[in-house]
Amino acid sequence: MAAESAPAGAGLDAAKAPGAAPGSGAALDAAASHADAVEVLKGYDGPHVRIMEVCGTHTHEIFRQGVRRLLPPAVELISGPGCPVCVTPVGYIDEAVRLALECGCTICTFGDLVRVPGSRLSLADARARGAHVRVVYSPQDGEAYAEAHPEEDVVFLSVGFETTTPSTCIAVRTAAERGVRNFSVLTANKTMPGAYEAMRDSCDLFLYPGHVCAIAGTKVCEDLVAEGVSGVVAGFTARELVCALAVGVTKFREGAPFFVNCYPRVVRPEGSPAARRLVASMMEPCDARWRGIGVIPDSGMRLNEAYRGFDALERHGLAHEEGVEPRGCRCGEVLQGRCTPEGCALFGRACTPEHPVGACMVSSEGACSAFYLYGAATKEEK
């Protein structure tokens, strides 16, 4: 197993990190002879490689910063299930709409969720029918609003991966400590290891999300190498993304499974033990449905028994909704890397940012949104 640290710097000379496993830097030394990572990517002449951008922010930044223009035909980027809004199932939106319209709750949510279509209505539609839907920037904003408005039953819509789940826990803990009983959360929090396993045969290597690894650490990624799964952790600047991709294709050409941490200034092998302890003290794993993938066992997080009173469905006696996917929408296939957004007949026609059919066109991390915003410009420049 090759587990290395490769700081993103000018070219790949920086990839030869002190403390790397003995003998593991040979491929990086060879790549560094190209002078810099840009030239490594442009000059790649190895076998065809499919790289899955697990993180939706990576998808947008790779487009926005022009990284795709550097890639030869042999390097193919595909989208993955790393957009939390996109993988949230339709039934979750239906639950939020019911809480708003039937139970009279004030919904506090991140802006991306407001226009995601449910089976019949979006939260924007519910708001047009008189529901109280407020856009907030953090779970703490939702808790503070509930504390300031004790006459309202406030529900925060908690979606996200390892990166955002600790913030929800802090908000719930604060509400418990302050006796704010009109605050609850509708959880759709997920963890990434199950998704890596589900997507392992969809690509040749993963571009792992740097912010998730900053919390979770790198052990899961390192362990997957023993199962033949390769990947690199990437940051979010142009230099960090180019370095990670260059290291990835260089190591891929060697032919052996590998893992390299190309974001060591933020990601440590141990991640954030404090954040993980907080979540473990308040939440427990549960089976979770991912749009396009289905149910992944133990990939969700829900409030444990001690905090179950802050679970919105439990509090209002509602059952989980199954939901109905929009007809003709291929978001599920996009999230599995089985097609590009442009392979969907609705893309750019019936489905646009102004009139979205699927979540991938709504979210600021969605692949369809990225292709719509930047895809045409990229083609023209090529």
Backbone torsions as a table, in degrees:
resi	resn	phi	psi	omega
1	MET	NA	132.0	176.9
2	ALA	-103.7	111.4	177.7
3	ALA	-123.4	112.2	-172.3
4	GLU	-132.1	168.1	172.0
5	SER	-116.8	129.2	-178.7
6	ALA	-130.2	95.0	179.1
7	PRO	-60.8	140.3	178.5
8	ALA	-77.9	115.4	179.2
9	GLY	-140.7	-161.0	178.4
10	ALA	-73.7	110.3	-177.7
11	GLY	71.8	-157.6	-176.3
12	LEU	-108.7	5.8	175.4
13	ASP	-58.7	-35.5	-179.1
14	ALA	-69.0	-14.3	-177.8
15	ALA	-72.8	-16.3	179.1
16	LYS	-83.0	75.3	-171.5
17	ALA	-78.7	141.5	173.0
18	PRO	-60.4	140.5	178.0
19	GLY	88.7	0.2	178.1
20	ALA	-66.4	158.2	-178.8
21	ALA	-58.4	140.0	-178.6
22	PRO	-54.3	129.6	176.8
23	GLY	80.0	-1.5	-174.1
24	SER	-84.5	-8.1	-175.4
25	GLY	-95.2	6.7	-175.4
26	ALA	-59.4	-46.2	-178.7
27	ALA	-65.3	-36.1	-179.6
28	LEU	-70.5	-35.4	175.6
29	ASP	-60.4	-43.4	-178.9
30	ALA	-64.4	-42.6	-179.7
31	ALA	-64.7	-36.3	-177.4
32	ALA	-63.6	-22.3	179.9
33	SER	-66.4	-14.7	176.3
34	HIS	-76.3	-2.4	177.0
35	ALA	90.5	-45.2	176.5
36	ASP	-158.2	169.4	-174.2
37	ALA	-64.3	-33.0	178.8
38	VAL	-59.8	-45.3	-179.4
39	GLU	-68.4	-32.6	176.2
40	VAL	-60.8	-45.7	179.9
41	LEU	-66.4	-48.4	-178.9
42	LYS	-60.9	-34.6	-174.9
43	GLY	-95.0	6.2	-177.8
44	TYR	-60.5	125.6	-180.0
45	ASP	-130.3	25.1	178.8
46	GLY	-84.1	-167.7	179.8
47	PRO	-66.7	158.2	178.5
48	HIS	-57.5	135.0	-177.4
49	VAL	-133.0	129.7	176.8
50	ARG	-102.5	118.4	-178.5
51	ILE	-110.9	122.4	179.9
52	MET	-93.2	119.2	172.4
53	GLU	-78.3	95.2	-178.8
54	VAL	-61.1	-35.7	-173.4
55	CYS	-93.7	131.1	178.2
56	GLY	-65.7	-31.6	176.5
57	THR	-64.9	-37.3	174.1
58	HIS	-59.1	-43.8	179.8
59	THR	-56.7	-48.6	-178.6
60	HIS	-66.5	-43.7	-177.2
61	GLU	-68.9	-35.9	177.4
62	ILE	-62.7	-40.6	174.9
63	PHE	-67.1	-54.1	-170.7
64	ARG	-61.2	-35.8	-176.4
65	GLN	-94.0	8.2	172.5
66	GLY	76.5	17.1	-177.2
67	VAL	-66.7	-34.1	-179.2
68	ARG	-59.7	-28.8	-178.9
69	ARG	-67.6	-17.8	-178.8
70	LEU	-84.3	-15.2	-167.5
71	LEU	-86.2	132.3	174.4
72	PRO	-75.8	167.2	-178.5
73	PRO	-57.5	-26.0	-177.3
74	ALA	-73.4	-13.6	179.3
75	VAL	-106.4	110.8	-176.6
76	GLU	-111.8	126.6	175.9
77	LEU	-99.3	133.0	176.8
78	ILE	-127.7	151.8	-178.2
79	SER	-82.3	158.1	-179.8
80	GLY	-134.4	-169.7	-172.2
81	PRO	-90.9	37.3	-174.4
82	GLY	-101.2	18.3	173.8
83	CYS	-104.3	110.3	-172.4
84	PRO	-61.2	-36.9	178.2
85	VAL	-67.4	-39.9	-175.7
86	CYS	-66.6	-38.2	-177.5
87	VAL	-85.7	-8.1	176.8
88	THR	-67.8	126.4	-173.5
89	PRO	-70.3	158.2	-179.9
90	VAL	-57.6	-37.4	-178.8
91	GLY	-58.2	-30.6	178.6
92	TYR	-65.2	-41.1	176.6
93	ILE	-63.3	-40.8	177.6
94	ASP	-60.2	-40.1	178.0
95	GLU	-63.1	-43.1	-179.8
96	ALA	-64.3	-40.3	178.6
97	VAL	-64.1	-41.3	178.1
98	ARG	-63.5	-42.8	178.1
99	LEU	-60.0	-37.6	-178.2
100	ALA	-74.6	-48.3	-172.7
101	LEU	-87.2	-42.5	-175.9
102	GLU	-86.5	-36.7	-176.8
103	CYS	-98.0	-7.6	177.6
104	GLY	70.6	23.1	-179.0
105	CYS	-77.1	151.2	167.7
106	THR	-86.3	121.2	-178.2
107	ILE	-94.8	123.0	172.7
108	CYS	-106.7	126.5	-171.9
109	THR	-150.8	157.9	168.8
110	PHE	-68.1	149.7	-173.7
111	GLY	-59.9	-32.2	-176.6
112	ASP	-59.7	-30.5	-174.5
113	LEU	-79.0	-17.3	-171.1
114	VAL	-62.2	-38.2	-173.7
115	ARG	-103.0	5.5	177.8
116	VAL	-69.3	125.1	-178.1
117	PRO	-67.6	137.4	168.6
118	GLY	-94.5	-164.7	178.7
119	SER	-62.8	-37.5	179.7
120	ARG	-126.4	-39.7	-174.7
121	LEU	-131.2	151.6	167.7
122	SER	-96.9	171.9	174.8
123	LEU	-65.2	-30.2	175.6
124	ALA	-64.1	-40.9	176.7
125	ASP	-63.7	-42.4	179.5
126	ALA	-62.0	-40.5	178.3
127	ARG	-63.3	-37.6	177.8
128	ALA	-64.9	-21.8	178.1
129	ARG	-94.3	9.4	174.4
130	GLY	107.7	-2.9	179.7
131	ALA	-69.0	151.5	177.0
132	HIS	-92.6	108.5	-179.7
133	VAL	-126.3	117.3	-177.8
134	ARG	-115.6	135.6	175.1
135	VAL	-87.9	127.1	178.0
136	VAL	-125.3	169.3	-177.0
137	TYR	-108.0	-5.4	178.7
138	SER	-162.9	160.2	173.5
139	PRO	-59.2	-33.0	179.4
140	GLN	-62.9	-33.9	176.0
141	ASP	-62.5	-40.0	178.7
142	GLY	-65.4	-42.7	179.0
143	GLU	-65.0	-41.2	-179.4
144	ALA	-65.8	-38.1	177.9
145	TYR	-64.1	-43.1	179.2
146	ALA	-61.2	-42.0	-179.3
147	GLU	-64.2	-35.3	-178.7
148	ALA	-81.5	-14.6	-177.3
149	HIS	-130.8	69.9	-175.6
150	PRO	-62.9	-16.2	179.9
151	GLU	-80.0	-10.2	-179.0
152	GLU	-106.2	145.1	174.3
153	ASP	-93.7	107.8	-170.1
154	VAL	-102.9	130.6	178.2
155	VAL	-121.6	123.9	174.0
156	PHE	-94.7	132.1	179.1
157	LEU	-87.2	106.8	-173.3
158	SER	-99.4	102.8	174.2
159	VAL	-122.0	158.5	177.6
160	GLY	136.2	176.5	-177.7
161	PHE	-106.0	-158.2	-177.3
162	GLU	-54.9	-26.5	-175.8
163	THR	-68.4	-40.8	-172.6
164	THR	-101.1	-18.0	-177.6
165	THR	-58.4	-40.5	178.4
166	PRO	-57.4	-34.2	179.4
167	SER	-65.5	-38.1	176.0
168	THR	-63.4	-41.6	178.5
169	CYS	-61.2	-41.2	179.8
170	ILE	-63.2	-41.8	-179.8
171	ALA	-63.5	-43.9	179.3
172	VAL	-65.3	-43.0	179.1
173	ARG	-61.7	-41.2	178.0
174	THR	-62.3	-44.0	179.1
175	ALA	-61.7	-40.5	179.2
176	ALA	-64.9	-43.4	-178.1
177	GLU	-67.4	-33.4	-176.5
178	ARG	-95.2	-0.4	179.0
179	GLY	70.1	31.8	178.3
180	VAL	-84.7	95.2	-172.8
181	ARG	-91.8	-2.9	178.0
182	ASN	-98.6	19.4	180.0
183	PHE	-119.2	133.4	174.5
184	SER	-148.0	171.0	-178.4
185	VAL	-129.0	143.2	171.9
186	LEU	-103.0	108.2	-169.7
187	THR	-91.7	137.3	168.4
188	ALA	-140.2	35.0	-178.3
189	ASN	-72.7	141.8	-176.1
190	LYS	-134.2	160.3	174.9
191	THR	-118.1	150.1	-169.4
192	MET	-83.1	-26.6	-174.6
193	PRO	-53.0	-42.0	179.3
194	GLY	-63.2	-35.4	178.2
195	ALA	-68.7	-38.6	176.1
196	TYR	-58.5	-44.5	179.5
197	GLU	-63.1	-42.2	-177.8
198	ALA	-67.0	-30.2	-175.3
199	MET	-100.9	3.4	-171.1
200	ARG	-60.0	-30.1	-179.3
201	ASP	-93.2	4.5	-177.9
202	SER	-90.9	-10.5	-176.2
203	CYS	-150.9	173.5	177.1
204	ASP	-91.5	-28.7	175.3
205	LEU	-158.9	153.0	179.5
206	PHE	-95.0	141.2	163.8
207	LEU	-96.4	95.7	-172.2
208	TYR	-70.8	144.5	-180.0
209	PRO	-72.7	122.1	-176.9
210	GLY	-62.2	-39.7	-176.4
211	HIS	-70.8	-34.9	177.3
212	VAL	-65.9	-44.8	-179.7
213	CYS	-65.8	-27.0	177.5
214	ALA	-62.9	-28.4	177.2
215	ILE	-92.7	-49.0	-172.3
216	ALA	-80.2	-19.8	-173.5
217	GLY	82.4	-172.5	-174.0
218	THR	-112.6	3.1	-175.3
219	LYS	-59.3	-44.2	-179.9
220	VAL	-59.8	-43.8	179.9
221	CYS	-64.4	-41.3	179.0
222	GLU	-66.4	-40.7	-179.5
223	ASP	-65.2	-31.8	-178.9
224	LEU	-67.3	-22.3	178.2
225	VAL	-60.3	-38.8	179.2
226	ALA	-63.8	-19.9	177.6
227	GLU	-97.1	8.4	177.4
228	GLY	88.4	13.2	-177.5
229	VAL	-101.1	125.5	-178.3
230	SER	-104.9	156.8	176.6
231	GLY	-178.4	163.1	175.8
232	VAL	-131.6	141.7	173.2
233	VAL	-86.6	133.0	-177.0
234	ALA	-124.0	149.2	170.8
235	GLY	-85.7	-155.8	-169.1
236	PHE	-127.6	-5.5	174.4
237	THR	-81.9	165.4	179.2
238	ALA	-59.2	-43.5	-178.8
239	ARG	-64.1	-40.6	-179.2
240	GLU	-67.9	-39.8	-179.7
241	LEU	-69.1	-43.3	179.8
242	VAL	-64.3	-42.1	179.3
243	CYS	-62.0	-45.8	-178.4
244	ALA	-63.0	-42.7	179.3
245	LEU	-66.4	-40.0	179.4
246	ALA	-65.6	-43.1	176.0
247	VAL	-62.2	-41.0	-178.8
248	GLY	-61.5	-48.5	-177.9
249	VAL	-70.3	-32.9	179.0
250	THR	-65.7	-45.7	178.2
251	LYS	-68.6	-35.0	179.7
252	PHE	-61.9	-37.0	-178.4
253	ARG	-64.3	-23.4	177.6
254	GLU	-67.5	-29.0	174.6
255	GLY	98.0	-10.7	-178.6
256	ALA	-103.4	145.7	176.8
257	PRO	-58.3	147.4	-174.7
258	PHE	-153.4	163.1	168.9
259	PHE	-141.4	132.9	176.9
260	VAL	-134.8	131.4	174.4
261	ASN	-89.6	102.9	180.0
262	CYS	-95.6	15.3	-179.4
263	TYR	-134.1	47.7	-172.5
264	PRO	-69.9	-16.7	178.4
265	ARG	-69.0	-17.9	179.3
266	VAL	-120.1	-39.1	-173.8
267	VAL	-95.6	123.5	174.5
268	ARG	-111.8	153.2	-179.9
269	PRO	-53.2	-36.4	-177.1
270	GLU	-84.7	-8.8	-178.9
271	GLY	64.4	-135.6	178.4
272	SER	-120.9	90.4	179.7
273	PRO	-57.1	-35.5	-178.5
274	ALA	-63.9	-43.2	179.3
275	ALA	-64.9	-40.9	-179.5
276	ARG	-68.4	-37.0	177.5
277	ARG	-64.1	-41.3	179.0
278	LEU	-59.2	-49.7	-179.0
279	VAL	-63.0	-43.6	-178.9
280	ALA	-63.1	-27.3	-179.1
281	SER	-79.9	-15.1	-174.5
282	MET	-124.2	-17.2	-176.3
283	MET	-128.9	165.0	178.0
284	GLU	-138.7	150.9	179.7
285	PRO	-66.6	151.0	174.9
286	CYS	-151.2	161.2	174.8
287	ASP	-66.1	143.8	-178.2
288	ALA	-138.9	142.2	176.8
289	ARG	-90.3	130.3	176.4
290	TRP	-110.8	131.0	178.2
291	ARG	-56.7	127.6	176.6
292	GLY	86.7	-23.5	-177.4
293	ILE	-103.9	-37.6	-175.7
294	GLY	103.4	-159.6	-177.9
295	VAL	-83.9	125.9	174.5
296	ILE	-109.9	117.9	-177.3
297	PRO	-58.0	137.4	174.4
298	ASP	56.8	24.7	179.9
299	SER	-98.4	-2.4	177.4
300	GLY	-105.3	167.5	176.4
301	MET	-131.3	129.8	176.7
302	ARG	-129.3	159.5	178.9
303	LEU	-62.7	138.6	-179.6
304	ASN	-79.8	-179.1	-172.7
305	GLU	-57.6	-37.0	-177.2
306	ALA	-65.3	-26.8	-177.0
307	TYR	-117.8	12.1	-176.0
308	ARG	-60.5	-23.1	177.8
309	GLY	-64.5	-14.2	177.8
310	PHE	-98.0	7.8	177.0
311	ASP	-83.8	121.7	-172.9
312	ALA	-63.5	-41.1	-179.8
313	LEU	-65.8	-43.4	178.0
314	GLU	-61.2	-44.2	-176.7
315	ARG	-63.3	-37.0	-175.3
316	HIS	-103.1	6.4	175.0
317	GLY	65.4	32.5	-179.8
318	LEU	-99.0	145.9	176.2
319	ALA	-90.2	160.1	175.2
320	HIS	-65.3	141.3	177.8
321	GLU	-95.8	141.4	177.2
322	GLU	-78.5	-44.1	179.5
323	GLY	81.1	156.8	179.3
324	VAL	-125.5	122.2	-179.5
325	GLU	-65.8	144.8	177.3
326	PRO	-60.4	136.9	-178.6
327	ARG	-62.8	130.1	177.4
328	GLY	84.5	-10.5	-178.1
329	CYS	-74.8	134.2	-179.1
330	ARG	-112.7	24.5	179.3
331	CYS	-53.6	-40.9	-178.8
332	GLY	-59.4	-38.8	179.5
333	GLU	-73.8	-35.3	176.3
334	VAL	-61.5	-42.0	-178.2
335	LEU	-69.9	-15.8	176.2
336	GLN	-99.6	0.4	-177.4
337	GLY	73.2	16.5	-177.7
338	ARG	-85.0	-18.5	174.2
339	CYS	-154.3	159.5	173.8
340	THR	-87.9	161.8	176.3
341	PRO	-53.6	-35.9	-179.2
342	GLU	-68.7	-12.1	176.4
343	GLY	-82.2	-5.0	177.9
344	CYS	-91.4	130.2	-177.6
345	ALA	-64.4	-21.3	-178.6
346	LEU	-84.7	-19.6	-172.0
347	PHE	-60.3	125.6	176.7
348	GLY	73.6	-0.8	178.8
349	ARG	-116.3	-88.4	176.6
350	ALA	-72.5	-24.5	-176.1
351	CYS	-115.2	111.4	178.2
352	THR	-136.4	167.4	177.6
353	PRO	-58.0	-30.7	179.4
354	GLU	-75.6	-32.2	-178.9
355	HIS	-135.0	72.6	-175.3
356	PRO	-73.7	141.8	172.9
357	VAL	-98.3	-37.0	-177.9
358	GLY	-121.3	161.9	-176.5
359	ALA	-64.4	-30.4	-176.6
360	CYS	-66.7	-18.9	176.6
361	MET	-89.4	-18.6	-176.8
362	VAL	-86.7	-47.6	-170.0
363	SER	-67.3	144.8	175.2
364	SER	-69.3	-10.3	175.5
365	GLU	-108.7	3.7	-174.8
366	GLY	-74.4	143.5	179.7
367	ALA	-65.0	-41.0	-179.4
368	CYS	-63.1	-39.7	176.5
369	SER	-60.6	-43.6	-179.6
370	ALA	-64.3	-45.7	179.8
371	PHE	-64.4	-36.7	179.6
372	TYR	-68.2	-43.3	-176.1
373	LEU	-73.6	-39.9	-170.2
374	TYR	-119.1	-16.0	-171.3
375	GLY	-61.7	-45.4	-178.3
376	ALA	-63.9	-40.3	179.8
377	ALA	-64.4	-39.4	179.5
378	THR	-62.6	-41.8	179.6
379	LYS	-64.6	-42.4	-179.6
380	GLU	-63.4	-38.7	-178.5
381	GLU	-69.8	-31.3	177.5
382	LYS	-74.3	NA	NA
